[in-house]
Amino acid sequence: MSPLNRRRWANFRANRRGYVSLWIFGVLFAVTLFAEVLSNDRPIVAHVEGRWFFPVLVDYAESDILSDGFPTDADWRDPALIDEVGKRGWAIWPPVPFRYDTVVRDLGRPAPSPPDARNWLGTDDQARDVLARVIWGFRISVLFGFALTLVSSVVGIAAGAVQGYYGGWVDLAFQRFIEVWSGLPQLLLLIILASVIEPGFWTLLIFLLLFSWMSLTGVVRAEFLRGRNLDYVRAAQALGVSDARVMVRHILPNAMVATLTMLPFILSGSVTVLASLDFLGFGLPPGSPSLGELVAQSKNNLQAPWLGITAFAVLGGTLTLLIFIGEAVRDAFDPRKLPGGGR
């Protein structure tokens, strides 16, 4: 690691709030990546009549598990099947024995039901376990945010680099295009899109990418406008170095400082956009694990305060962690910061 990067890492660690937030967010994201193992209505692994089964990964017929079973898909929520598996072998169940779409039976009261020993965060108005939906919804929200941030950053950096490096009519035409494009009503276009096709993960990602790439264009453009007039850049051009090589090797590293500082904030915005669309009903397909859909349920079921508290805690906590991480990254790349956080 170079001395400059060591100084940046020291400044990042000096921001204790951001450093701890990075660890918390990283652990939560790493854990929810294995949502199928953490929250599922099937056993993780089972050993019955001397054979091994992995129901989380493979669909089995009941006759595959039990020698006298029926040749139909095994229903692992059937008490009779669970009892037979317990008599002829054993099974290891996930800590949360529900998927995001599992309807909880025998609640004993109308849904939504409050938290208890069986459903730690209660159930929603469709009798689905809230904790299971939070686990699956957090994973898909963060993955969506990462994908949108990564792709939009690549497109935005490339667009800003071309604008700033060439300038002139290229820059002027691009700026007028951005002004017109950014003025389009995104929500209205999304409503029209939703009336034609059913929005999904990739559909929403592509649609939002059409507008989100502009978030970094202005910053990168300014850095390239400044960097193209520096002496070492002019020297490289005089030596016959190609424009692409000058842009990538000589100017882009300086522009990446401001870009990396903004990435955590762009990620938090991407998570918020998906939650907002799900809340309005223009996001993921109905039934998908969604934090925004949980917010909508809390609004529609004011008699169930645990839904609102859970939605606020998860969304608010996620965005708070990302903002704290962004502040620490900003301090890390601040050239006025001394190692350890001083100035």
HELIX and SHEET records of a PDB file:
HELIX    1   1 PRO A    3  ALA A   14  1                                  12    
HELIX    2   2 ARG A   16  THR A   32  1                                  17    
HELIX    3   3 ALA A   35  LEU A   38  1                                   4    
HELIX    4   4 GLU A   62  ILE A   65  1                                   4    
HELIX    5   5 PRO A   79  ARG A   88  1                                  10    
HELIX    6   6 VAL A  130  TYR A  166  1                                  37    
HELIX    7   7 GLY A  168  SER A  182  1                                  15    
HELIX    8   8 GLN A  186  VAL A  196  1                                  11    
HELIX    9   9 PHE A  201  SER A  212  1                                  12    
HELIX   10  10 TRP A  213  SER A  215  5                                   3    
HELIX   11  11 THR A  217  GLY A  227  1                                  11    
HELIX   12  12 ASP A  231  ALA A  238  1                                   8    
HELIX   13  13 ASP A  243  ARG A  245  1                                   3    
HELIX   14  14 VAL A  246  ILE A  251  3                                   6    
HELIX   15  15 LEU A  252  LEU A  280  1                                  29    
HELIX   16  16 LEU A  291  ASN A  300  1                                  10    
HELIX   17  17 PRO A  305  ALA A  332  1                                  28    
SHEET    1   A 3 ARG A  51  PHE A  53  0                                        
SHEET    2   A 3 VAL A  45  VAL A  48 -1                                        
SHEET    3   A 3 GLY A  89  ILE A  92 -1                                        
END                                                                             
